[in-house]
Amino acid sequence: MRRLKSPPFFKHKIKVFPIRSNKFILIDNNGYYLEHNAAKHIGFRHNFSAYPLEQFDLKYNRPDIILDRLGYADSSLVQAYYKAYLKRLKKMNFTEDMLEDDFHLPEIKIENFEEMPTLNEDGKIELNLKLEDSKYKLDRINVWINDVAIYGSNGFDLRGKNVQQYKTTLPINLAYGKNKVQVSVLNQAGAESYKETFNIESSAGKKQPDLYLISIGESEFQQTDYNLTYAAKDAKDIVNLFKDSKAFKNVFTKTLTNNEVTTSSVKALKSFLAQADINDEVMIFIAGHGVLNEDLDYFFATYDMDFENPSEKGL
């Protein structure tokens, strides 16, 4: 009887967890994973403690490793995922060598949590934070209001302070109505603390938001071989759809089409968005071409971009 060769996933013990329709996760025996819409449904367990996936996301969210160990994915796809992983580390100011294999977590405490009112009339609060890590240096504080990272993906920087313990007070602006406030701390090994979470309601601020709408559409390019039919029209139609919306007190719009879409004109829109406050809503609509360069960096095509060299004038 002919003996069949074992598929590659037997060697690496990759487990498949289907959660629900269109939700699954693949995990190998080293903890590396590839997930699709399943992060909230599964976590790590270590020494009788449970940890959400996101707390070790920088280290273990590795589709490239999983696909490579399965042995069925095209090598170019695996390499593309690996490059995306390196770009993510660079954006977060980490390197692979900095990420540790243990399940050690930093700790964060809101020291004035008990003093926090359930109803706030000023539209702002202060968070007195105590941060510590017994093993690694602290890297950054993350703060979310209603799931929006108010310091962006880079958080509030602590790396330059070169400390394992730190106390600080952060002023926080609140939106009108209900606010879910969350804070966490990341260490320099790439592990994130549990998120301290509380809810607070604010009576200050706009009861009805303004809308800041940016609509960009390109049907025409200098290289006419790449012209499209409906992109510019779609951009204008989106503005017409929302300009009389009763959901907003005011609707402010900026529209760029065809030869107006250049790198400088799009970047200049930041000043338009800067007028929005925490109670407002921002919407950005884009229709046009997306292009990859040889390093698999993604660019939105501008009117005067060279499609063979998107790095020069692409966004």
C-alpha positions in Angstrom: 0.0 0.0 0.0 1.4 3.4 -1.0 2.0 5.8 1.9 0.8 9.3 1.3 3.0 12.2 2.3 1.6 14.3 5.2 0.4 17.7 4.3 2.7 20.5 5.6 0.2 21.7 8.2 0.6 18.4 10.1 4.2 19.3 10.8 3.4 22.7 12.1 0.2 21.8 13.9 -1.9 24.7 12.6 -5.3 24.7 14.1 -8.4 26.0 12.4 -11.2 27.6 14.5 -14.3 28.4 12.5 -16.3 30.8 14.7 -19.4 31.7 12.6 -20.1 32.2 8.9 -17.2 34.1 7.4 -15.3 34.2 10.7 -12.3 32.0 11.4 -8.8 32.0 12.8 -5.7 29.8 12.1 -3.2 29.4 14.9 0.1 27.5 14.9 1.8 25.9 17.9 4.0 29.0 18.5 1.0 31.3 18.8 1.2 33.0 15.4 -2.2 33.5 13.9 -4.2 34.6 10.8 -7.7 35.8 11.6 -10.7 36.9 9.6 -13.4 38.8 11.6 -12.7 36.6 14.6 -10.4 38.7 16.9 -13.2 39.5 19.4 -14.2 35.8 19.7 -10.9 34.2 20.7 -7.8 35.0 22.9 -4.7 33.6 24.4 -4.5 31.6 27.6 -1.3 31.5 29.7 -0.9 30.2 33.3 -4.7 30.2 33.9 -5.0 33.8 32.6 -6.8 34.9 29.5 -5.6 37.6 27.1 -7.4 39.3 24.1 -5.5 38.8 20.8 -5.0 42.6 20.5 -2.7 42.7 23.5 0.0 40.7 21.6 -1.1 41.7 18.1 2.3 43.2 17.1 4.1 39.9 17.8 1.7 37.2 16.8 -0.6 38.6 14.0 1.4 37.0 11.2 -0.5 35.9 8.1 2.8 35.5 6.3 4.0 32.8 8.7 0.7 30.9 8.7 0.4 30.9 4.9 4.0 29.9 4.5 3.6 26.9 6.9 0.5 25.8 5.3 2.5 25.4 2.2 -0.2 26.1 -0.3 0.0 29.9 -0.8 2.0 31.5 -3.6 5.4 32.7 -2.4 4.8 36.2 -3.8 1.7 36.4 -1.6 3.6 35.3 1.5 6.3 37.9 0.7 3.7 40.6 0.3 2.2 39.8 3.8 5.7 39.8 5.3 6.5 43.2 3.7 3.2 44.5 5.1 4.2 43.3 8.5 7.5 45.1 8.4 5.8 48.3 7.3 3.4 48.0 10.2 6.3 47.6 12.6 8.1 50.6 11.1 5.0 52.7 11.4 4.7 51.7 15.0 8.5 52.4 15.5 9.3 48.8 16.4 11.7 46.2 14.9 11.3 42.4 14.9 14.2 42.1 17.4 12.3 44.2 20.0 9.3 41.8 20.2 9.5 39.2 23.0 8.0 35.8 23.2 6.7 36.0 26.7 3.2 36.9 28.0 4.4 39.7 30.2 2.1 42.7 30.3 2.6 46.3 31.5 0.0 47.7 33.9 -2.0 50.9 33.9 -4.2 52.4 36.6 -6.6 55.4 36.5 -5.9 56.8 40.0 -8.8 59.2 40.0 -11.3 56.7 38.6 -13.4 56.7 41.8 -13.7 60.5 41.7 -15.0 60.5 38.1 -18.6 61.7 37.8 -21.1 59.8 35.7 -22.4 63.1 34.3 -19.9 65.8 33.1 -21.0 69.4 32.4 -17.6 70.8 31.2 -17.0 68.6 28.2 -13.5 67.7 29.5 -11.9 65.6 32.2 -8.4 64.8 33.4 -7.0 61.3 33.7 -4.5 60.7 36.5 -2.5 57.7 35.2 -0.1 55.4 36.9 1.9 53.2 34.6 4.5 50.5 35.4 6.2 47.5 34.0 8.4 45.2 36.1 10.4 43.9 33.1 10.4 46.2 30.1 10.6 49.9 29.4 7.3 51.7 28.7 6.6 52.8 25.1 3.4 54.7 24.7 -0.1 55.5 26.2 -3.1 54.9 24.0 -6.4 56.7 24.7 -9.7 56.1 22.9 -12.9 58.1 23.0 -15.8 56.1 21.5 -13.2 53.9 19.8 -11.4 56.8 18.2 -7.6 57.0 19.1 -7.2 60.6 20.1 -3.4 60.4 19.9 -3.5 58.4 16.7 -1.8 55.0 16.2 1.5 56.3 17.7 -0.2 57.2 21.0 1.3 59.4 23.7 5.0 58.8 23.5 6.9 57.4 26.5 9.9 55.8 24.7 12.0 58.9 25.0 11.5 59.0 28.8 13.3 55.6 29.1 11.3 54.5 32.2 9.5 51.5 33.6 7.3 53.5 35.9 5.6 56.8 35.1 2.8 59.0 36.4 1.0 61.7 34.3 -2.2 63.6 34.0 -3.8 63.8 30.5 -6.6 66.3 29.6 -9.4 64.6 27.6 -12.1 66.3 25.6 -15.5 64.6 25.7 -18.2 64.5 23.0 -21.8 65.5 23.7 -23.7 62.5 25.1 -22.3 59.1 25.9 -18.5 58.6 26.0 -16.7 55.3 26.3 -13.2 56.2 27.5 -10.4 53.6 27.3 -6.7 53.8 28.1 -3.9 51.3 27.8 -0.1 51.3 27.9 2.3 49.5 25.5 5.7 48.3 26.5 8.9 48.2 24.3 8.5 44.4 23.9 5.3 45.1 21.9 2.8 43.9 24.6 -0.2 46.0 25.6 -1.9 46.2 29.0 -5.5 45.5 29.6 -7.7 48.5 28.6 -9.1 50.4 31.5 -12.6 51.3 30.4 -15.3 53.5 31.8 -18.4 55.4 30.5 -19.2 59.0 31.2 -21.9 61.3 29.8 -21.3 64.9 28.8 -23.9 67.6 28.6 -21.5 70.1 26.9 -21.0 70.4 23.2 -23.1 70.3 20.0 -26.3 68.4 20.2 -26.4 68.0 16.4 -23.0 67.4 14.6 -21.7 69.2 11.6 -20.5 67.1 8.7 -17.2 67.7 7.0 -17.3 65.9 3.7 -14.3 65.4 1.3 -15.1 63.9 -2.1 -12.4 63.1 -4.6 -13.0 61.5 -8.0 -10.9 61.2 -11.1 -12.2 60.2 -14.5 -9.4 62.0 -16.4 -5.6 61.6 -16.1 -2.6 63.0 -18.0 -2.0 59.5 -19.1 -5.4 59.2 -20.9 -5.1 55.4 -21.3 -6.1 55.2 -17.7 -9.2 57.4 -17.9 -12.4 56.2 -16.2 -16.1 56.9 -16.9 -17.9 57.6 -13.7 -15.4 58.4 -10.9 -15.7 62.2 -11.1 -19.5 62.0 -11.4 -19.7 59.8 -8.4 -17.7 62.3 -6.3 -20.1 65.1 -7.2 -23.1 62.8 -6.6 -22.0 62.0 -3.1 -21.8 65.7 -2.3 -25.3 66.2 -3.7 -26.6 63.3 -1.7 -25.5 64.7 1.7 -25.6 68.5 1.2 -29.3 68.7 2.4 -29.1 66.0 5.0 -31.2 66.7 8.1 -28.9 64.5 10.2 -26.4 67.4 10.5 -26.7 71.0 11.6 -24.3 72.1 8.8 -22.7 70.2 5.9 -19.3 71.5 4.8 -17.8 70.0 1.6 -14.6 70.0 -0.4 -14.7 68.4 -3.8 -11.7 67.6 -6.0 -12.1 66.1 -9.5 -9.8 65.3 -12.4 -6.9 67.8 -12.8 -7.6 69.2 -9.3 -6.4 66.0 -7.8 -2.7 66.5 -7.1 -0.6 65.5 -4.1 -0.4 69.1 -2.8 -4.2 69.8 -3.2 -5.2 66.7 -1.4 -2.7 67.2 1.5 -4.0 70.8 1.8 -7.4 69.4 2.8 -6.0 68.8 6.3 -6.7 72.4 7.1 -10.3 71.9 6.2 -10.6 68.9 8.5 -8.9 70.8 11.3 -12.0 72.9 11.7 -14.0 69.8 12.9 -14.3 69.2 16.6 -15.0 66.1 18.7 -18.8 66.3 18.1 -18.6 66.5 14.3 -18.4 63.8 11.8 -15.9 63.4 8.9 -16.5 61.5 5.7 -14.0 60.9 2.9 -15.1 59.5 -0.4 -12.5 58.5 -3.0 -13.0 57.2 -6.5 -10.1 56.5 -8.9 -7.2 54.2 -9.4 -5.2 52.4 -6.7 -1.6 51.4 -7.8 1.1 49.3 -6.2 4.8 50.0 -6.8 7.6 47.4 -6.9 7.8 47.5 -3.1 4.1 46.8 -2.8 3.4 50.2 -1.3 -0.1 51.4 -2.2 -0.8 54.7 -3.9 -3.9 56.6 -4.9 -3.3 57.9 -8.4 -3.3 61.6 -8.8 -4.0 63.4 -12.1 -0.4 63.9 -13.1 1.0 60.6 -11.7 3.2 58.4 -13.9 1.5 55.0 -13.6 4.9 53.3 -14.1 6.3 55.3 -11.2 3.6 55.9 -8.6 6.1 56.8 -5.9 6.9 60.2 -7.4 3.5 61.9 -7.5 1.1 59.3 -6.2 -0.5 59.6 -2.7 
